Amino acid sequence: MLRPQDLAVAVVLALPDIGAWTYASLAARLELSASEAHAAVRRAGMAGLVRGRAVDRRALLEFLEHGVRYAFYAIRGAPTRGVPTGVLAPPLNALMAAQEGPVWPSAEGGSRGYALEPLYRTAPAAAQRDTRVHEVLALIDALREGGVRERELGMRELRLRLERPMRPSGGG
């Protein structure tokens, strides 16, 4: 059965800048152990999101758009300090003027908002280490807990980040 960190692994593997990766490098980028990263790739493969060492982007985007909200529903909490996510984090914070929004509770976070349980336990630490990881996890949170506008913008931004870049055509 797919676990939340499996989705994070599949999304990071779909980033155009991933290049050659090892389980150790993937684990470090997502603040997981190497064995957790290995198990996550295996489960994502069983779910049809990963094939071998490549991501099935069509399946991943379909799951993000139609399934993540239900499979990994958002759990909100009381106002707190933490790491911004959803509409408070880039890139959505540049597209929307949100008065309030979600944060992952964290003593190291500098934003205030309502608590949102992160997709997986170590997501806030991974986000603070890697801005690309922060962006995609925050966009996933917009899909998990946002309204229609937030979900539409979040999905648009995820597509921009995850769809394979077009190669320049050769010619003479």
VMD Tcl script that builds the backbone (N, CA, C; Angstrom):
set m [mol new atoms 516]
animate dup $m
set s [atomselect $m all]
$s set {name element resname resid chain x y z} {
  {N N MET 1 A 0.840 -1.177 0.000}
  {CA C MET 1 A 0.000 0.000 0.000}
  {C C MET 1 A 0.893 1.252 0.000}
  {N N LEU 2 A 0.519 2.237 -0.786}
  {CA C LEU 2 A 1.278 3.472 -0.927}
  {C C LEU 2 A 1.283 4.255 0.386}
  {N N ARG 3 A 2.445 4.746 0.763}
  {CA C ARG 3 A 2.592 5.576 1.952}
  {C C ARG 3 A 2.922 7.003 1.510}
  {N N PRO 4 A 2.683 7.976 2.382}
  {CA C PRO 4 A 2.928 9.369 1.988}
  {C C PRO 4 A 4.349 9.642 1.509}
  {N N GLN 5 A 5.359 9.063 2.152}
  {CA C GLN 5 A 6.733 9.318 1.714}
  {C C GLN 5 A 7.007 8.728 0.333}
  {N N ASP 6 A 6.223 7.728 -0.067}
  {CA C ASP 6 A 6.374 7.146 -1.403}
  {C C ASP 6 A 6.012 8.175 -2.474}
  {N N LEU 7 A 4.986 8.953 -2.190}
  {CA C LEU 7 A 4.591 10.014 -3.117}
  {C C LEU 7 A 5.695 11.065 -3.204}
  {N N ALA 8 A 6.250 11.453 -2.068}
  {CA C ALA 8 A 7.334 12.433 -2.073}
  {C C ALA 8 A 8.520 11.915 -2.886}
  {N N VAL 9 A 8.849 10.653 -2.735}
  {CA C VAL 9 A 9.943 10.049 -3.489}
  {C C VAL 9 A 9.647 10.106 -4.984}
  {N N ALA 10 A 8.441 9.717 -5.390}
  {CA C ALA 10 A 8.081 9.729 -6.812}
  {C C ALA 10 A 8.138 11.134 -7.382}
  {N N VAL 11 A 7.672 12.112 -6.628}
  {CA C VAL 11 A 7.682 13.494 -7.105}
  {C C VAL 11 A 9.113 14.001 -7.258}
  {N N VAL 12 A 9.959 13.720 -6.303}
  {CA C VAL 12 A 11.354 14.159 -6.405}
  {C C VAL 12 A 12.056 13.454 -7.558}
  {N N LEU 13 A 11.762 12.177 -7.770}
  {CA C LEU 13 A 12.360 11.468 -8.903}
  {C C LEU 13 A 11.889 12.045 -10.241}
  {N N ALA 14 A 10.733 12.692 -10.258}
  {CA C ALA 14 A 10.206 13.284 -11.488}
  {C C ALA 14 A 10.785 14.667 -11.772}
  {N N LEU 15 A 11.478 15.256 -10.810}
  {CA C LEU 15 A 12.065 16.578 -11.045}
  {C C LEU 15 A 13.122 16.494 -12.140}
  {N N PRO 16 A 13.130 17.435 -13.063}
  {CA C PRO 16 A 14.088 17.382 -14.169}
  {C C PRO 16 A 15.549 17.414 -13.724}
  {N N ASP 17 A 15.833 17.983 -12.556}
  {CA C ASP 17 A 17.223 18.106 -12.119}
  {C C ASP 17 A 17.726 16.898 -11.326}
  {N N ILE 18 A 16.954 15.818 -11.252}
  {CA C ILE 18 A 17.346 14.685 -10.416}
  {C C ILE 18 A 18.597 13.997 -10.945}
  {N N GLY 19 A 18.728 13.856 -12.251}
  {CA C GLY 19 A 19.909 13.211 -12.824}
  {C C GLY 19 A 20.083 11.790 -12.314}
  {N N ALA 20 A 21.324 11.333 -12.277}
  {CA C ALA 20 A 21.626 9.997 -11.753}
  {C C ALA 20 A 21.461 10.059 -10.238}
  {N N TRP 21 A 20.772 9.089 -9.682}
  {CA C TRP 21 A 20.531 9.095 -8.246}
  {C C TRP 21 A 20.835 7.727 -7.649}
  {N N THR 22 A 21.100 7.757 -6.376}
  {CA C THR 22 A 21.259 6.534 -5.596}
  {C C THR 22 A 20.216 6.587 -4.490}
  {N N TYR 23 A 19.991 5.462 -3.860}
  {CA C TYR 23 A 19.044 5.463 -2.731}
  {C C TYR 23 A 19.563 6.367 -1.619}
  {N N ALA 24 A 20.870 6.400 -1.428}
  {CA C ALA 24 A 21.447 7.259 -0.396}
  {C C ALA 24 A 21.235 8.735 -0.723}
  {N N SER 25 A 21.438 9.132 -1.988}
  {CA C SER 25 A 21.250 10.543 -2.355}
  {C C SER 25 A 19.777 10.933 -2.282}
  {N N LEU 26 A 18.907 10.036 -2.695}
  {CA C LEU 26 A 17.463 10.286 -2.607}
  {C C LEU 26 A 17.047 10.412 -1.147}
  {N N ALA 27 A 17.555 9.526 -0.314}
  {CA C ALA 27 A 17.244 9.550 1.113}
  {C C ALA 27 A 17.703 10.862 1.748}
  {N N ALA 28 A 18.915 11.299 1.409}
  {CA C ALA 28 A 19.440 12.538 1.976}
  {C C ALA 28 A 18.595 13.734 1.563}
  {N N ARG 29 A 18.175 13.753 0.311}
  {CA C ARG 29 A 17.381 14.881 -0.196}
  {C C ARG 29 A 16.022 14.969 0.491}
  {N N LEU 30 A 15.468 13.820 0.885}
  {CA C LEU 30 A 14.129 13.795 1.490}
  {C C LEU 30 A 14.148 13.547 2.999}
  {N N GLU 31 A 15.339 13.518 3.595}
  {CA C GLU 31 A 15.463 13.272 5.029}
  {C C GLU 31 A 14.851 11.925 5.418}
  {N N LEU 32 A 15.162 10.901 4.648}
  {CA C LEU 32 A 14.743 9.534 4.914}
  {C C LEU 32 A 15.994 8.689 5.102}
  {N N SER 33 A 15.832 7.474 5.587}
  {CA C SER 33 A 16.959 6.545 5.588}
  {C C SER 33 A 17.034 5.914 4.200}
  {N N ALA 34 A 18.179 5.344 3.858}
  {CA C ALA 34 A 18.335 4.699 2.560}
  {C C ALA 34 A 17.359 3.536 2.418}
  {N N SER 35 A 17.120 2.804 3.504}
  {CA C SER 35 A 16.174 1.685 3.426}
  {C C SER 35 A 14.747 2.193 3.224}
  {N N GLU 36 A 14.391 3.355 3.837}
  {CA C GLU 36 A 13.071 3.945 3.604}
  {C C GLU 36 A 12.931 4.383 2.148}
  {N N ALA 37 A 13.981 4.973 1.590}
  {CA C ALA 37 A 13.946 5.406 0.189}
  {C C ALA 37 A 13.787 4.199 -0.730}
  {N N HIS 38 A 14.504 3.127 -0.452}
  {CA C HIS 38 A 14.406 1.912 -1.262}
  {C C HIS 38 A 12.994 1.346 -1.199}
  {N N ALA 39 A 12.441 1.236 -0.007}
  {CA C ALA 39 A 11.084 0.710 0.151}
  {C C ALA 39 A 10.062 1.625 -0.524}
  {N N ALA 40 A 10.286 2.937 -0.466}
  {CA C ALA 40 A 9.368 3.891 -1.089}
  {C C ALA 40 A 9.363 3.731 -2.611}
  {N N VAL 41 A 10.538 3.564 -3.210}
  {CA C VAL 41 A 10.616 3.361 -4.662}
  {C C VAL 41 A 9.901 2.059 -5.030}
  {N N ARG 42 A 10.096 1.025 -4.221}
  {CA C ARG 42 A 9.453 -0.272 -4.490}
  {C C ARG 42 A 7.922 -0.137 -4.429}
  {N N ARG 43 A 7.415 0.512 -3.384}
  {CA C ARG 43 A 5.960 0.675 -3.264}
  {C C ARG 43 A 5.403 1.575 -4.369}
  {N N ALA 44 A 6.128 2.651 -4.715}
  {CA C ALA 44 A 5.689 3.529 -5.809}
  {C C ALA 44 A 5.653 2.751 -7.111}
  {N N GLY 45 A 6.574 1.815 -7.279}
  {CA C GLY 45 A 6.553 0.946 -8.461}
  {C C GLY 45 A 5.342 0.041 -8.463}
  {N N MET 46 A 5.027 -0.533 -7.324}
  {CA C MET 46 A 3.852 -1.406 -7.236}
  {C C MET 46 A 2.565 -0.629 -7.510}
  {N N ALA 47 A 2.561 0.665 -7.163}
  {CA C ALA 47 A 1.385 1.507 -7.398}
  {C C ALA 47 A 1.319 2.023 -8.834}
  {N N GLY 48 A 2.373 1.783 -9.624}
  {CA C GLY 48 A 2.383 2.225 -11.018}
  {C C GLY 48 A 2.890 3.640 -11.218}
  {N N LEU 49 A 3.480 4.249 -10.190}
  {CA C LEU 49 A 4.004 5.602 -10.321}
  {C C LEU 49 A 5.450 5.615 -10.814}
  {N N VAL 50 A 6.168 4.531 -10.562}
  {CA C VAL 50 A 7.556 4.407 -10.965}
  {C C VAL 50 A 7.701 3.103 -11.734}
  {N N ARG 51 A 8.470 3.147 -12.810}
  {CA C ARG 51 A 8.763 1.957 -13.610}
  {C C ARG 51 A 10.274 1.852 -13.734}
  {N N GLY 52 A 10.836 0.868 -13.027}
  {CA C GLY 52 A 12.291 0.763 -12.989}
  {C C GLY 52 A 12.865 1.930 -12.222}
  {N N ARG 53 A 13.683 2.744 -12.898}
  {CA C ARG 53 A 14.256 3.932 -12.267}
  {C C ARG 53 A 13.636 5.216 -12.819}
  {N N ALA 54 A 12.561 5.079 -13.597}
  {CA C ALA 54 A 11.905 6.239 -14.198}
  {C C ALA 54 A 10.494 6.400 -13.641}
  {N N VAL 55 A 10.034 7.625 -13.602}
  {CA C VAL 55 A 8.695 7.939 -13.111}
  {C C VAL 55 A 7.719 7.938 -14.284}
  {N N ASP 56 A 6.563 7.350 -14.076}
  {CA C ASP 56 A 5.475 7.446 -15.048}
  {C C ASP 56 A 4.765 8.769 -14.749}
  {N N ARG 57 A 5.202 9.831 -15.423}
  {CA C ARG 57 A 4.695 11.169 -15.129}
  {C C ARG 57 A 3.187 11.291 -15.325}
  {N N ARG 58 A 2.667 10.627 -16.338}
  {CA C ARG 58 A 1.218 10.683 -16.564}
  {C C ARG 58 A 0.469 10.126 -15.358}
  {N N ALA 59 A 0.890 8.976 -14.880}
  {CA C ALA 59 A 0.234 8.355 -13.724}
  {C C ALA 59 A 0.423 9.208 -12.469}
  {N N LEU 60 A 1.631 9.747 -12.285}
  {CA C LEU 60 A 1.899 10.574 -11.113}
  {C C LEU 60 A 1.027 11.820 -11.113}
  {N N LEU 61 A 0.967 12.507 -12.239}
  {CA C LEU 61 A 0.148 13.722 -12.313}
  {C C LEU 61 A -1.334 13.403 -12.137}
  {N N GLU 62 A -1.776 12.287 -12.672}
  {CA C GLU 62 A -3.174 11.874 -12.493}
  {C C GLU 62 A -3.474 11.625 -11.012}
  {N N PHE 63 A -2.564 10.926 -10.324}
  {CA C PHE 63 A -2.764 10.673 -8.898}
  {C C PHE 63 A -2.750 11.972 -8.102}
  {N N LEU 64 A -1.815 12.860 -8.425}
  {CA C LEU 64 A -1.752 14.141 -7.718}
  {C C LEU 64 A -3.047 14.932 -7.903}
  {N N GLU 65 A -3.547 14.961 -9.122}
  {CA C GLU 65 A -4.738 15.755 -9.404}
  {C C GLU 65 A -6.001 15.159 -8.799}
  {N N HIS 66 A -6.133 13.836 -8.864}
  {CA C HIS 66 A -7.407 13.229 -8.482}
  {C C HIS 66 A -7.388 12.400 -7.208}
  {N N GLY 67 A -6.200 11.991 -6.724}
  {CA C GLY 67 A -6.188 11.066 -5.606}
  {C C GLY 67 A -5.541 11.535 -4.328}
  {N N VAL 68 A -4.559 12.418 -4.422}
  {CA C VAL 68 A -3.786 12.760 -3.232}
  {C C VAL 68 A -4.658 13.367 -2.136}
  {N N ARG 69 A -5.638 14.128 -2.515}
  {CA C ARG 69 A -6.513 14.792 -1.552}
  {C C ARG 69 A -7.281 13.780 -0.697}
  {N N TYR 70 A -7.556 12.630 -1.275}
  {CA C TYR 70 A -8.332 11.615 -0.566}
  {C C TYR 70 A -7.439 10.572 0.103}
  {N N ALA 71 A -6.349 10.212 -0.544}
  {CA C ALA 71 A -5.458 9.198 0.020}
  {C C ALA 71 A -4.641 9.752 1.184}
  {N N PHE 72 A -4.209 11.001 1.070}
  {CA C PHE 72 A -3.366 11.617 2.096}
  {C C PHE 72 A -3.992 12.938 2.535}
  {N N TYR 73 A -5.208 12.843 3.053}
  {CA C TYR 73 A -5.988 14.023 3.411}
  {C C TYR 73 A -5.253 14.872 4.450}
  {N N ALA 74 A -5.579 16.153 4.437}
  {CA C ALA 74 A -4.927 17.121 5.314}
  {C C ALA 74 A -5.557 17.105 6.698}
  {N N ILE 75 A -4.700 17.226 7.697}
  {CA C ILE 75 A -5.154 17.340 9.083}
  {C C ILE 75 A -4.675 18.685 9.603}
  {N N ARG 76 A -5.636 19.567 9.852}
  {CA C ARG 76 A -5.335 20.913 10.329}
  {C C ARG 76 A -5.308 20.943 11.855}
  {N N GLY 77 A -4.552 21.912 12.366}
  {CA C GLY 77 A -4.471 22.099 13.803}
  {C C GLY 77 A -4.598 23.559 14.175}
  {N N ALA 78 A -4.213 23.851 15.398}
  {CA C ALA 78 A -4.319 25.195 15.958}
  {C C ALA 78 A -3.250 26.117 15.373}
  {N N PRO 79 A -3.428 27.415 15.542}
  {CA C PRO 79 A -2.394 28.359 15.106}
  {C C PRO 79 A -1.059 28.044 15.778}
  {N N THR 80 A 0.017 28.173 14.998}
  {CA C THR 80 A 1.343 27.843 15.506}
  {C C THR 80 A 2.413 28.506 14.661}
  {N N ARG 81 A 3.655 28.305 15.046}
  {CA C ARG 81 A 4.803 28.761 14.282}
  {C C ARG 81 A 5.377 27.557 13.550}
  {N N GLY 82 A 5.885 27.787 12.332}
  {CA C GLY 82 A 6.454 26.663 11.608}
  {C C GLY 82 A 6.973 27.043 10.237}
  {N N VAL 83 A 7.160 26.016 9.425}
  {CA C VAL 83 A 7.658 26.161 8.055}
  {C C VAL 83 A 6.447 26.373 7.145}
  {N N PRO 84 A 6.431 27.447 6.346}
  {CA C PRO 84 A 5.272 27.707 5.486}
  {C C PRO 84 A 5.082 26.617 4.436}
  {N N THR 85 A 3.827 26.338 4.137}
  {CA C THR 85 A 3.480 25.373 3.099}
  {C C THR 85 A 2.215 25.857 2.396}
  {N N GLY 86 A 1.791 25.135 1.384}
  {CA C GLY 86 A 0.576 25.526 0.655}
  {C C GLY 86 A 0.680 26.938 0.122}
  {N N VAL 87 A -0.348 27.749 0.388}
  {CA C VAL 87 A -0.403 29.114 -0.148}
  {C C VAL 87 A 0.577 30.074 0.501}
  {N N LEU 88 A 1.183 29.688 1.617}
  {CA C LEU 88 A 2.157 30.567 2.274}
  {C C LEU 88 A 3.579 30.367 1.746}
  {N N ALA 89 A 3.806 29.299 0.984}
  {CA C ALA 89 A 5.151 28.968 0.509}
  {C C ALA 89 A 5.275 29.245 -0.985}
  {N N PRO 90 A 6.512 29.422 -1.451}
  {CA C PRO 90 A 6.717 29.534 -2.894}
  {C C PRO 90 A 6.329 28.235 -3.586}
  {N N PRO 91 A 5.759 28.303 -4.745}
  {CA C PRO 91 A 5.536 29.469 -5.590}
  {C C PRO 91 A 4.162 30.116 -5.406}
  {N N LEU 92 A 3.269 29.477 -4.652}
  {CA C LEU 92 A 1.906 30.000 -4.553}
  {C C LEU 92 A 1.834 31.332 -3.825}
  {N N ASN 93 A 2.744 31.593 -2.898}
  {CA C ASN 93 A 2.680 32.866 -2.178}
  {C C ASN 93 A 2.919 34.047 -3.112}
  {N N ALA 94 A 3.563 33.828 -4.249}
  {CA C ALA 94 A 3.769 34.889 -5.232}
  {C C ALA 94 A 2.556 35.057 -6.152}
  {N N LEU 95 A 1.686 34.048 -6.183}
  {CA C LEU 95 A 0.525 34.077 -7.070}
  {C C LEU 95 A -0.763 34.445 -6.347}
  {N N MET 96 A -0.755 34.312 -5.039}
  {CA C MET 96 A -1.960 34.562 -4.251}
  {C C MET 96 A -1.598 35.434 -3.051}
  {N N ALA 97 A -2.514 36.279 -2.675}
  {CA C ALA 97 A -2.314 37.105 -1.488}
  {C C ALA 97 A -3.110 36.485 -0.339}
  {N N ALA 98 A -2.551 35.472 0.287}
  {CA C ALA 98 A -3.240 34.773 1.366}
  {C C ALA 98 A -3.020 35.501 2.686}
  {N N GLN 99 A -4.094 35.740 3.423}
  {CA C GLN 99 A -4.008 36.382 4.732}
  {C C GLN 99 A -3.554 35.389 5.794}
  {N N GLU 100 A -3.983 34.147 5.637}
  {CA C GLU 100 A -3.560 33.092 6.552}
  {C C GLU 100 A -3.386 31.820 5.758}
  {N N GLY 101 A -2.675 30.886 6.334}
  {CA C GLY 101 A -2.439 29.642 5.625}
  {C C GLY 101 A -1.746 28.638 6.517}
  {N N PRO 102 A -1.362 27.522 5.915}
  {CA C PRO 102 A -0.807 26.424 6.699}
  {C C PRO 102 A 0.707 26.521 6.902}
  {N N VAL 103 A 1.140 25.985 8.030}
  {CA C VAL 103 A 2.563 25.802 8.316}
  {C C VAL 103 A 2.747 24.403 8.885}
  {N N TRP 104 A 3.915 23.837 8.630}
  {CA C TRP 104 A 4.276 22.588 9.294}
  {C C TRP 104 A 4.862 22.989 10.636}
  {N N PRO 105 A 4.274 22.564 11.732}
  {CA C PRO 105 A 4.797 22.961 13.042}
  {C C PRO 105 A 6.281 22.622 13.173}
  {N N SER 106 A 7.061 23.633 13.559}
  {CA C SER 106 A 8.500 23.445 13.695}
  {C C SER 106 A 9.073 24.605 14.490}
  {N N ALA 107 A 9.932 24.290 15.447}
  {CA C ALA 107 A 10.586 25.332 16.229}
  {C C ALA 107 A 11.503 26.176 15.354}
  {N N GLU 108 A 12.009 25.588 14.254}
  {CA C GLU 108 A 12.914 26.313 13.361}
  {C C GLU 108 A 12.174 27.183 12.340}
  {N N GLY 109 A 10.866 26.999 12.225}
  {CA C GLY 109 A 10.100 27.770 11.250}
  {C C GLY 109 A 9.880 29.198 11.695}
  {N N GLY 110 A 9.874 30.112 10.740}
  {CA C GLY 110 A 9.725 31.521 11.064}
  {C C GLY 110 A 8.383 32.109 10.686}
  {N N SER 111 A 7.421 31.284 10.294}
  {CA C SER 111 A 6.118 31.785 9.862}
  {C C SER 111 A 5.047 31.377 10.862}
  {N N ARG 112 A 3.968 32.142 10.864}
  {CA C ARG 112 A 2.817 31.793 11.694}
  {C C ARG 112 A 1.667 31.413 10.786}
  {N N GLY 113 A 0.887 30.444 11.224}
  {CA C GLY 113 A -0.276 29.995 10.481}
  {C C GLY 113 A -0.954 28.886 11.244}
  {N N TYR 114 A -1.900 28.237 10.615}
  {CA C TYR 114 A -2.513 27.091 11.277}
  {C C TYR 114 A -1.676 25.854 10.969}
  {N N ALA 115 A -1.599 24.980 11.949}
  {CA C ALA 115 A -0.791 23.773 11.817}
  {C C ALA 115 A -1.387 22.865 10.747}
  {N N LEU 116 A -0.526 22.303 9.938}
  {CA C LEU 116 A -0.917 21.299 8.960}
  {C C LEU 116 A 0.046 20.137 9.115}
  {N N GLU 117 A -0.496 18.957 9.364}
  {CA C GLU 117 A 0.361 17.785 9.487}
  {C C GLU 117 A 1.073 17.580 8.156}
  {N N PRO 118 A 2.413 17.485 8.178}
  {CA C PRO 118 A 3.127 17.324 6.908}
  {C C PRO 118 A 2.808 15.987 6.245}
  {N N LEU 119 A 3.073 15.915 4.958}
  {CA C LEU 119 A 2.827 14.700 4.193}
  {C C LEU 119 A 3.517 13.513 4.854}
  {N N TYR 120 A 4.740 13.694 5.301}
  {CA C TYR 120 A 5.442 12.656 6.065}
  {C C TYR 120 A 6.254 13.366 7.152}
  {N N ARG 121 A 6.653 12.640 8.149}
  {CA C ARG 121 A 7.226 13.191 9.380}
  {C C ARG 121 A 8.409 14.133 9.156}
  {N N THR 122 A 9.337 13.803 8.289}
  {CA C THR 122 A 10.553 14.600 8.118}
  {C C THR 122 A 10.476 15.582 6.950}
  {N N ALA 123 A 9.291 15.802 6.410}
  {CA C ALA 123 A 9.129 16.745 5.300}
  {C C ALA 123 A 9.599 18.158 5.642}
  {N N PRO 124 A 9.296 18.699 6.827}
  {CA C PRO 124 A 9.783 20.059 7.116}
  {C C PRO 124 A 11.306 20.171 7.074}
  {N N ALA 125 A 12.013 19.179 7.589}
  {CA C ALA 125 A 13.479 19.214 7.561}
  {C C ALA 125 A 13.989 19.122 6.125}
  {N N ALA 126 A 13.370 18.266 5.317}
  {CA C ALA 126 A 13.766 18.150 3.906}
  {C C ALA 126 A 13.519 19.466 3.180}
  {N N ALA 127 A 12.402 20.109 3.465}
  {CA C ALA 127 A 12.056 21.373 2.818}
  {C C ALA 127 A 13.041 22.474 3.189}
  {N N GLN 128 A 13.506 22.476 4.425}
  {CA C GLN 128 A 14.442 23.514 4.844}
  {C C GLN 128 A 15.823 23.312 4.235}
  {N N ARG 129 A 16.147 22.092 3.834}
  {CA C ARG 129 A 17.452 21.802 3.213}
  {C C ARG 129 A 17.462 22.042 1.714}
  {N N ASP 130 A 16.296 21.893 1.050}
  {CA C ASP 130 A 16.249 21.890 -0.413}
  {C C ASP 130 A 15.016 22.665 -0.884}
  {N N THR 131 A 15.248 23.802 -1.550}
  {CA C THR 131 A 14.124 24.644 -1.960}
  {C C THR 131 A 13.226 23.958 -2.990}
  {N N ARG 132 A 13.790 23.129 -3.872}
  {CA C ARG 132 A 12.960 22.418 -4.869}
  {C C ARG 132 A 12.026 21.433 -4.166}
  {N N VAL 133 A 12.542 20.726 -3.177}
  {CA C VAL 133 A 11.709 19.801 -2.399}
  {C C VAL 133 A 10.631 20.589 -1.669}
  {N N HIS 134 A 11.001 21.734 -1.088}
  {CA C HIS 134 A 10.012 22.564 -0.388}
  {C C HIS 134 A 8.884 22.972 -1.337}
  {N N GLU 135 A 9.241 23.431 -2.523}
  {CA C GLU 135 A 8.226 23.848 -3.493}
  {C C GLU 135 A 7.242 22.727 -3.812}
  {N N VAL 136 A 7.750 21.552 -4.159}
  {CA C VAL 136 A 6.827 20.483 -4.574}
  {C C VAL 136 A 6.007 19.961 -3.402}
  {N N LEU 137 A 6.586 19.891 -2.207}
  {CA C LEU 137 A 5.803 19.445 -1.057}
  {C C LEU 137 A 4.737 20.475 -0.693}
  {N N ALA 138 A 5.071 21.757 -0.807}
  {CA C ALA 138 A 4.085 22.810 -0.541}
  {C C ALA 138 A 2.956 22.775 -1.571}
  {N N LEU 139 A 3.288 22.506 -2.819}
  {CA C LEU 139 A 2.260 22.398 -3.856}
  {C C LEU 139 A 1.365 21.181 -3.612}
  {N N ILE 140 A 1.948 20.089 -3.168}
  {CA C ILE 140 A 1.140 18.913 -2.825}
  {C C ILE 140 A 0.188 19.264 -1.689}
  {N N ASP 141 A 0.661 20.037 -0.715}
  {CA C ASP 141 A -0.223 20.456 0.377}
  {C C ASP 141 A -1.367 21.332 -0.130}
  {N N ALA 142 A -1.111 22.155 -1.142}
  {CA C ALA 142 A -2.199 22.952 -1.722}
  {C C ALA 142 A -3.258 22.035 -2.319}
  {N N LEU 143 A -2.827 20.924 -2.903}
  {CA C LEU 143 A -3.783 19.947 -3.446}
  {C C LEU 143 A -4.510 19.214 -2.317}
  {N N ARG 144 A -3.817 18.930 -1.247}
  {CA C ARG 144 A -4.392 18.179 -0.130}
  {C C ARG 144 A -5.428 18.978 0.637}
  {N N GLU 145 A -5.194 20.285 0.810}
  {CA C GLU 145 A -6.071 21.021 1.717}
  {C C GLU 145 A -6.643 22.322 1.173}
  {N N GLY 146 A -6.266 22.700 -0.013}
  {CA C GLY 146 A -6.708 23.979 -0.546}
  {C C GLY 146 A -8.109 23.934 -1.139}
  {N N GLY 147 A -8.624 25.120 -1.405}
  {CA C GLY 147 A -9.885 25.249 -2.112}
  {C C GLY 147 A -9.672 25.046 -3.605}
  {N N VAL 148 A -10.706 25.282 -4.379}
  {CA C VAL 148 A -10.642 25.043 -5.827}
  {C C VAL 148 A -9.521 25.854 -6.471}
  {N N ARG 149 A -9.429 27.134 -6.161}
  {CA C ARG 149 A -8.405 27.986 -6.783}
  {C C ARG 149 A -7.001 27.518 -6.411}
  {N N GLU 150 A -6.791 27.205 -5.128}
  {CA C GLU 150 A -5.480 26.743 -4.681}
  {C C GLU 150 A -5.102 25.432 -5.357}
  {N N ARG 151 A -6.058 24.532 -5.485}
  {CA C ARG 151 A -5.781 23.247 -6.130}
  {C C ARG 151 A -5.459 23.438 -7.613}
  {N N GLU 152 A -6.199 24.306 -8.294}
  {CA C GLU 152 A -5.932 24.548 -9.717}
  {C C GLU 152 A -4.547 25.155 -9.928}
  {N N LEU 153 A -4.209 26.155 -9.131}
  {CA C LEU 153 A -2.885 26.780 -9.257}
  {C C LEU 153 A -1.785 25.801 -8.841}
  {N N GLY 154 A -2.030 25.047 -7.796}
  {CA C GLY 154 A -1.056 24.060 -7.344}
  {C C GLY 154 A -0.785 23.009 -8.408}
  {N N MET 155 A -1.837 22.536 -9.049}
  {CA C MET 155 A -1.675 21.522 -10.089}
  {C C MET 155 A -0.947 22.103 -11.290}
  {N N ARG 156 A -1.277 23.329 -11.652}
  {CA C ARG 156 A -0.589 23.981 -12.769}
  {C C ARG 156 A 0.906 24.093 -12.484}
  {N N GLU 157 A 1.250 24.509 -11.284}
  {CA C GLU 157 A 2.655 24.669 -10.911}
  {C C GLU 157 A 3.372 23.326 -10.826}
  {N N LEU 158 A 2.695 22.296 -10.346}
  {CA C LEU 158 A 3.304 20.959 -10.312}
  {C C LEU 158 A 3.569 20.453 -11.724}
  {N N ARG 159 A 2.628 20.658 -12.627}
  {CA C ARG 159 A 2.843 20.245 -14.018}
  {C C ARG 159 A 4.078 20.936 -14.602}
  {N N LEU 160 A 4.224 22.232 -14.331}
  {CA C LEU 160 A 5.386 22.968 -14.834}
  {C C LEU 160 A 6.691 22.371 -14.308}
  {N N ARG 161 A 6.679 21.899 -13.080}
  {CA C ARG 161 A 7.891 21.377 -12.464}
  {C C ARG 161 A 8.169 19.918 -12.799}
  {N N LEU 162 A 7.122 19.154 -13.107}
  {CA C LEU 162 A 7.292 17.713 -13.258}
  {C C LEU 162 A 7.254 17.206 -14.690}
  {N N GLU 163 A 6.637 17.938 -15.590}
  {CA C GLU 163 A 6.578 17.440 -16.959}
  {C C GLU 163 A 7.952 17.533 -17.576}
  {N N ARG 164 A 8.291 16.521 -18.312}
  {CA C ARG 164 A 9.617 16.420 -18.924}
  {C C ARG 164 A 9.847 17.623 -19.834}
  {N N PRO 165 A 10.974 18.317 -19.654}
  {CA C PRO 165 A 11.240 19.468 -20.515}
  {C C PRO 165 A 11.415 19.019 -21.964}
  {N N MET 166 A 10.968 19.857 -22.859}
  {CA C MET 166 A 11.083 19.556 -24.298}
  {C C MET 166 A 12.524 19.715 -24.720}
  {N N ARG 167 A 12.978 18.775 -25.521}
  {CA C ARG 167 A 14.334 18.864 -26.063}
  {C C ARG 167 A 14.299 19.737 -27.312}
  {N N PRO 168 A 15.336 20.538 -27.495}
  {CA C PRO 168 A 15.358 21.340 -28.714}
  {C C PRO 168 A 15.437 20.442 -29.935}
  {N N SER 169 A 14.697 20.803 -30.962}
  {CA C SER 169 A 14.717 19.978 -32.160}
  {C C SER 169 A 15.976 20.259 -32.951}
  {N N GLY 170 A 16.512 19.200 -33.513}
  {CA C GLY 170 A 17.716 19.360 -34.336}
  {C C GLY 170 A 17.332 19.868 -35.708}
  {N N GLY 171 A 18.234 20.401 -36.372}
  {CA C GLY 171 A 17.918 20.899 -37.707}
  {C C GLY 171 A 19.117 21.622 -38.281}
  {N N GLY 172 A 19.023 21.895 -39.548}
  {CA C GLY 172 A 20.172 22.481 -40.180}
  {C C GLY 172 A 20.021 23.846 -40.583}
}
mol reanalyze $m
mol bondsrecalc $m
mol representation Tube
mol addrep $m
